[in-house]
C-alpha cells in the first residue's frame, strides 16, 4: 500500500458543501465521476465538480458512503 491516492472522486455540482463542513462521509449519489480505480480501503482524493481538491479519505465502493 502506498500513500499516493489511488483515484479521485469528483463530486456533482453543489455537493461539496458537506465535505467542506468536515462531514466524514461522501455519499455515492454525490459522486459524479471516479477518475482512476479504487478498491476497498484505498486512499482517494475528493474533488469538487471543477476538479479542485477538497479532501482525502478511504474508498468503500461497496457502500452507499463511497
Buried (B, 14 or more C-beta within 10 A) or exposed (E): EEEEBBBBBBBEEEBBEBBEEEEEBBBBEBBBEBBEEBEEEBBBBBBBBEEEEBBBBEBBBEEEEB
